[in-house]
Amino acid sequence: MDKISQLPDELLLKILAMLPTMKDAVETMLLSKRWQFLWMMVPRIKYEDSYKNPKYGSFSLFVDRSFFRHEAPVIEALYFKLGSICGSEDIQAWMRSADKRCVRELTIKIDTFTNKGPVLLPWSLYSGGCSMLVTLKLINAVIVDDSASPISFPSLRTLSLESMKYPSGEFVKTLLSNCHVLENLVVEQCEADNVIIFTVIVPSLKSLVLKTLENKLGTNDARGFVIDAPSLENFDIFHFTGFCTFENNMSKIVEAKLVLNTWKLWKRLGSIASFKRLYLCLPSLKDMYSAGSVFSSLVHLKICTCETEWVNVLMRMLKDSPNLRALKLHQCHVLRPKEPRPCWNPAWNEPSSVPECLLSSLETFEWVKYEGAEEEKEVVAFVFRSAKWLKKATIKFHIKTNDTDKKLEVIKELFSSSRRSPACQLEFR
């Protein structure tokens, strides 16, 4: 301990910031006089109301005493995980103190397992109470409306709203429109979300992630998003079932991840020619993008193999991506045991069916969780046979047994069924 105590304050503060909670950091004051006041300057603070049977007010009192004694001129990150003890009044007091300490990143998470009632976030949080915030993450809380005070987030660049309940859709629109420098937005809808149309009008936005908890919101076609973000570069959407309307052509999107239950909201996808990296997990070809669409900028494609029609989706995307250089197949989700395996169409083996990207541009091919099913063998053989410029292929097995002989058998099948380019490096894992 003496050797550690001889380290400079800057390094010791980094060590304290790595401790699980502020309670652990405060307890280091008992080590020696050298440590007595160090905790007051730690730049990253984490409070967790994790006591199983606390006396009323014990956690709140600890936060009051420790946070108000904190002396760091700038707090890089402040994290609250609140349970059954804390309420809106506590949060309001802590937010006033947070503003004085120039908090840059704030996370407030309500533990729904211990806190059964709704926790209202104080209006001061949105009306300039934390003017120096750069990152704000809110989870499982309720936002209240107070039109008497304007919303103000002059420095906010990253906002995450997960499982939140809002006063109205109009409030959401106003909230986001007052984040004038916002670049990153994450929205996760939940069952308690009473916003039917979620409007995102943020000219500065560069990254947008939309999530719905699967099977929680049903298939209400009236629900959806209206997006006006002309600077958007990265767009992720997960388990979405409603509509999605774009108020501009989204011409700057470079990377997208699409995990969808339906393609009906993506009729315009074919017009987005700016995609360079794309990840797809789709149920079928039904209502897919319009025929004749070409993804001329797409160079990296990743497709999830959990759906029964993933082979059809793969072949369609290969056909419409003439400049593709990297292809990755990955079973990212659990297979549905009652659904049939995908089928390989014999017509794809015809020379006339070979996509242009396999003949002229594809350089790397990777398969994660390869099982050696019939359709998988057909796909591997097709790629190896058709990809004339393939430089590297990587196969990562997902065989449910540790039997080395089984893996060797699969490897032997891959070698015997493929006629890849001699320049292609083949790697198994």
C-alpha positions in Angstrom: 0.0 0.0 0.0 2.9 2.4 0.8 4.2 2.0 -2.8 0.8 2.8 -4.2 0.5 5.8 -2.0 3.7 7.2 -3.4 2.1 7.5 -6.9 1.1 10.9 -8.1 -2.5 12.2 -7.4 -3.4 12.1 -11.1 -2.8 8.3 -11.2 -4.4 7.6 -7.9 -7.6 9.4 -9.0 -7.7 7.2 -12.1 -7.5 4.2 -9.8 -10.3 5.5 -7.6 -12.4 6.2 -10.7 -12.2 2.5 -11.6 -13.8 1.4 -8.3 -17.4 0.0 -8.6 -19.2 2.7 -6.7 -18.6 6.0 -4.9 -19.1 4.1 -1.6 -16.0 2.1 -2.4 -14.1 5.3 -3.2 -15.1 7.0 0.0 -14.0 4.0 2.1 -10.4 4.4 0.8 -10.1 7.5 3.2 -9.6 5.0 6.0 -6.4 3.6 4.4 -4.1 6.5 5.5 -3.8 10.3 5.7 -2.6 10.2 2.1 -5.9 8.9 1.0 -8.2 10.9 3.3 -9.3 13.5 0.9 -8.4 12.0 -2.5 -11.9 10.6 -3.1 -13.3 14.2 -3.1 -11.5 14.8 -6.4 -12.3 11.6 -8.3 -13.5 12.6 -11.8 -16.0 9.7 -12.3 -18.7 9.1 -9.7 -21.1 6.1 -9.6 -23.9 5.8 -7.1 -26.0 2.6 -6.8 -28.9 2.2 -4.4 -28.2 -1.5 -4.0 -28.9 -2.0 -0.3 -31.3 -4.9 0.3 -32.8 -3.6 3.5 -31.8 0.1 3.9 -33.2 2.4 6.5 -35.2 5.1 4.9 -33.0 7.9 3.7 -29.7 6.1 4.3 -28.7 6.0 0.6 -30.0 9.6 0.0 -28.1 10.8 3.0 -24.9 9.2 1.8 -25.2 10.8 -1.6 -26.0 14.2 0.0 -22.9 14.1 2.2 -20.5 12.7 -0.3 -21.6 14.6 -3.4 -21.9 17.9 -1.7 -18.4 17.5 -0.3 -16.9 16.7 -3.7 -14.4 19.3 -4.9 -13.4 18.3 -8.4 -13.9 21.4 -10.7 -15.2 19.2 -13.5 -16.9 15.8 -13.1 -16.4 13.7 -16.3 -19.2 11.2 -15.5 -21.9 10.9 -12.9 -24.0 7.7 -12.7 -27.1 7.1 -10.6 -28.8 3.7 -10.3 -31.8 4.4 -8.1 -34.1 1.9 -6.3 -37.0 2.1 -4.0 -35.7 4.8 -1.6 -35.0 7.8 -3.9 -37.6 10.1 -5.3 -38.0 13.1 -7.5 -37.0 15.5 -4.7 -33.7 13.8 -4.2 -32.9 13.9 -7.9 -33.8 17.6 -8.1 -31.3 18.4 -5.3 -28.6 16.3 -6.9 -29.1 18.0 -10.3 -28.6 21.4 -8.8 -25.3 20.2 -7.3 -24.3 18.6 -10.6 -24.7 21.8 -12.5 -22.4 23.6 -10.1 -19.8 20.9 -10.6 -19.8 21.1 -14.4 -20.9 17.4 -15.0 -20.2 16.4 -18.6 -21.8 12.9 -18.7 -24.9 12.1 -16.7 -26.7 8.7 -16.4 -29.9 8.2 -14.4 -31.3 4.6 -14.4 -34.3 3.6 -12.4 -34.2 0.0 -11.1 -37.6 -1.3 -11.9 -37.1 -4.4 -9.9 -36.9 -2.5 -6.6 -38.8 0.6 -7.5 -42.4 -0.3 -8.5 -43.7 3.3 -8.8 -42.9 5.8 -11.5 -40.0 8.2 -10.8 -40.5 11.7 -12.2 -37.4 13.5 -13.4 -37.3 17.2 -12.3 -37.9 19.8 -14.9 -34.7 21.6 -13.9 -32.8 18.8 -15.7 -34.1 20.1 -19.1 -34.3 23.8 -18.4 -30.6 24.6 -18.0 -30.1 22.7 -14.8 -27.1 20.9 -16.3 -25.9 23.4 -18.9 -22.5 21.7 -19.3 -23.8 18.3 -20.2 -22.3 16.7 -23.2 -23.9 13.2 -22.7 -27.2 12.4 -21.1 -28.6 8.8 -20.6 -32.1 8.3 -19.1 -33.5 4.8 -18.4 -36.9 3.7 -17.0 -38.0 7.2 -15.8 -40.9 9.6 -16.5 -40.5 13.0 -18.0 -42.8 15.7 -16.9 -43.8 18.9 -18.8 -43.5 22.4 -17.5 -44.1 24.8 -20.3 -43.3 27.8 -18.0 -39.5 27.0 -18.4 -37.9 26.5 -21.8 -35.9 23.4 -22.6 -32.1 24.1 -22.8 -29.3 21.7 -23.7 -26.7 24.0 -25.2 -23.8 21.5 -25.0 -25.5 18.2 -25.4 -24.1 16.0 -28.1 -25.2 12.5 -27.1 -28.7 11.6 -25.8 -30.1 8.2 -24.9 -33.7 7.7 -24.0 -34.4 4.0 -23.0 -37.8 2.7 -21.8 -39.0 6.3 -21.0 -42.5 7.7 -20.7 -43.1 11.1 -22.2 -45.9 13.7 -21.7 -46.7 13.7 -25.4 -45.3 13.4 -28.9 -45.3 17.2 -29.2 -43.0 17.3 -26.1 -40.6 14.9 -27.7 -40.4 17.1 -30.8 -39.8 20.2 -28.7 -37.2 18.4 -26.6 -35.1 17.2 -29.5 -35.4 20.5 -31.5 -33.8 22.3 -28.5 -30.7 20.1 -28.6 -29.0 22.3 -31.2 -25.6 20.5 -31.3 -26.9 16.9 -30.8 -25.0 14.4 -32.9 -25.9 11.0 -31.4 -29.5 9.8 -30.4 -30.6 6.5 -29.0 -34.4 5.8 -28.6 -35.7 2.6 -27.1 -39.5 2.4 -27.0 -41.3 0.4 -24.4 -44.8 -0.7 -23.6 -45.4 2.4 -21.3 -44.4 4.8 -24.1 -47.5 6.8 -25.0 -45.9 8.5 -28.0 -47.6 7.4 -31.2 -45.5 9.4 -33.6 -41.9 10.1 -32.5 -40.6 13.1 -34.4 -36.9 13.6 -34.8 -36.0 17.0 -36.3 -32.3 17.5 -35.6 -30.2 19.1 -38.4 -26.9 18.3 -36.6 -27.7 14.6 -35.9 -25.1 12.1 -37.2 -26.0 8.9 -35.5 -29.5 7.5 -34.8 -30.5 4.2 -33.1 -34.1 3.2 -32.9 -35.2 0.2 -30.9 -38.5 -1.4 -29.8 -38.7 -4.2 -27.3 -39.7 -7.1 -29.4 -43.4 -8.2 -29.1 -44.1 -5.4 -26.7 -45.7 -2.8 -29.0 -47.5 -5.2 -31.3 -48.0 -4.3 -34.9 -49.7 -1.0 -34.6 -49.3 0.6 -38.1 -50.2 4.0 -36.6 -47.0 4.0 -34.5 -43.8 5.3 -36.1 -41.0 7.8 -36.6 -40.7 10.9 -38.6 -37.1 11.7 -39.2 -35.6 14.9 -40.5 -31.9 14.6 -40.1 -30.0 15.7 -43.3 -26.6 15.2 -41.7 -27.2 11.6 -40.6 -24.3 9.2 -41.3 -25.1 6.1 -39.1 -28.6 4.6 -38.8 -29.6 1.5 -36.8 -33.1 0.2 -36.4 -34.0 -2.9 -34.3 -37.3 -4.9 -34.2 -39.3 -2.1 -35.6 -42.9 -2.8 -36.7 -44.4 0.6 -37.4 -43.8 3.2 -40.1 -40.7 5.3 -40.7 -40.9 8.5 -42.8 -37.9 10.4 -43.9 -38.3 14.1 -44.6 -35.0 14.3 -46.7 -33.1 11.9 -48.9 -30.6 10.8 -46.2 -27.8 11.1 -48.8 -25.0 11.1 -46.2 -25.7 7.7 -44.6 -22.6 5.6 -44.7 -23.4 2.7 -42.3 -26.7 1.1 -41.3 -27.9 -1.8 -39.2 -31.4 -3.1 -40.0 -33.0 -5.8 -37.8 -36.6 -5.7 -39.0 -39.8 -7.7 -38.7 -41.0 -6.4 -42.1 -39.6 -4.5 -45.1 -42.8 -2.4 -45.6 -41.2 0.7 -44.2 -38.2 0.4 -46.4 -39.7 1.0 -49.8 -37.3 3.9 -50.2 -34.2 1.9 -49.2 -33.2 1.4 -52.8 -32.8 5.1 -53.3 -30.2 5.4 -50.6 -27.1 4.9 -52.7 -24.7 6.3 -50.0 -24.5 3.1 -47.9 -21.0 1.8 -47.6 -21.5 -0.7 -44.7 -24.8 -2.5 -44.2 -26.0 -5.1 -41.7 -29.3 -6.9 -42.4 -31.5 -9.3 -40.5 -34.8 -9.7 -42.4 -37.7 -12.2 -42.3 -38.3 -12.5 -46.0 -38.1 -10.9 -49.5 -41.7 -9.7 -49.2 -42.0 -5.9 -49.6 -38.3 -5.6 -50.1 -36.8 -2.6 -51.8 -37.8 -1.9 -55.4 -36.5 -4.0 -58.2 -33.7 -2.3 -60.2 -32.2 -0.6 -57.1 -28.4 -0.6 -57.0 -26.2 -0.1 -54.0 -23.2 1.2 -55.9 -21.4 2.5 -52.8 -21.8 -0.6 -50.7 -18.4 -2.3 -49.9 -19.1 -4.2 -46.7 -22.2 -6.4 -46.2 -23.2 -8.4 -43.2 -26.2 -10.7 -43.2 -27.7 -12.6 -40.2 -28.5 -16.2 -41.0 -31.2 -16.7 -38.3 -34.2 -16.1 -40.7 -35.5 -18.9 -43.0 -35.1 -16.7 -46.1 -31.6 -15.4 -45.4 -30.3 -17.1 -48.5 -32.8 -15.3 -50.7 -31.9 -12.0 -49.1 -28.2 -12.7 -49.6 -28.5 -13.4 -53.3 -30.7 -10.3 -53.9 -28.2 -8.1 -52.1 -25.2 -9.6 -54.0 -27.0 -9.0 -57.3 -27.6 -5.3 -56.4 -24.2 -4.5 -54.9 -21.7 -4.5 -57.8 -18.8 -3.1 -55.9 -18.9 -5.2 -52.8 -15.5 -6.0 -51.3 -16.3 -7.8 -48.0 -19.1 -10.2 -47.2 -19.8 -11.6 -43.7 -22.5 -14.1 -42.7 -23.3 -14.5 -39.0 -26.0 -16.2 -37.0 -26.6 -13.3 -34.6 -29.9 -14.6 -33.2 -31.3 -17.9 -32.0 -32.8 -20.1 -34.8 -36.5 -20.8 -34.6 -36.7 -24.6 -34.1 -40.1 -25.1 -35.7 -39.3 -23.3 -38.9 -37.8 -25.1 -41.9 -34.2 -24.6 -43.0 -33.6 -22.3 -45.9 -33.4 -23.7 -49.4 -30.8 -23.2 -52.1 -32.2 -22.5 -55.6 -30.4 -24.7 -58.2 -30.8 -21.8 -60.7 -28.2 -19.8 -58.8 -25.5 -22.3 -59.9 -26.0 -21.2 -63.5 -23.2 -18.9 -64.8 -25.7 -16.3 -65.8 -26.8 -16.0 -62.1 -23.3 -15.0 -60.7 -23.5 -11.5 -59.3 -21.1 -8.9 -60.7 -19.4 -8.3 -57.3 -18.2 -12.0 -57.2 -16.7 -11.7 -60.6 -14.9 -8.4 -60.1 -14.6 -7.0 -56.5 -15.2 -9.4 -53.6 -11.9 -9.8 -51.6 -12.9 -11.1 -48.2 -15.5 -13.6 -47.0 -16.2 -14.5 -43.4 -18.8 -16.9 -41.9 -19.4 -16.9 -38.1 -21.2 -19.8 -36.5 -21.0 -22.1 -39.5 -22.8 -25.4 -38.9 -22.3 -27.3 -42.1 -26.0 -27.5 -43.1 -26.9 -28.2 -46.7 -27.7 -24.7 -47.7 -24.6 -23.4 -45.9 -22.4 -25.8 -48.0 -24.1 -24.6 -51.2 -23.4 -21.0 -50.3 -19.8 -21.6 -49.5 -19.3 -23.6 -52.6 -21.0 -20.9 -54.7 -18.8 -18.1 -53.3 -15.6 -20.1 -53.6 -16.5 -21.1 -57.2 -17.6 -17.7 -58.3 -15.4 -15.1 -56.5 -12.5 -14.6 -58.9 -10.6 -12.1 -56.8 -11.2 -13.6 -53.3 -8.1 -13.0 -51.1 -9.2 -14.4 -47.7 -12.0 -16.6 -46.5 -12.5 -17.3 -42.7 -14.9 -20.0 -41.4 -15.7 -20.0 -37.7 -17.5 -23.1 -36.6 -20.6 -23.4 -34.5 -20.8 -27.2 -34.0 -22.7 -28.2 -30.9 -20.2 -30.8 -30.0 -16.5 -30.6 -29.1 -15.8 -33.6 -31.3 -12.7 -32.8 -33.3 -13.5 -35.5 -35.8 -16.7 -33.7 -36.7 -14.9 -30.5 -37.4 -12.3 -32.2 -39.5 -15.1 -33.8 -41.5 -16.7 -30.5 -42.1 -13.3 -29.0 -43.2 -12.8 -31.9 -45.5 -16.2 -31.3 -47.1 -15.4 -27.6 -47.6 -12.1 -28.4 -49.4 -13.7 -31.1 -51.6 -16.7 -29.0 -52.6 -14.9 -25.7 -53.3 -12.8 -24.6 -56.3 -11.6 -21.3 -54.9 -8.8 -19.1 -56.3 -5.3 -20.4 -55.6 -4.5 -16.9 -54.2 -7.3 -17.2 -51.6 -6.1 -17.7 -48.0 -8.4 -20.1 -46.2 -8.7 -20.0 -42.4 -10.7 -22.2 -40.0 -11.5 -21.4 -36.3 
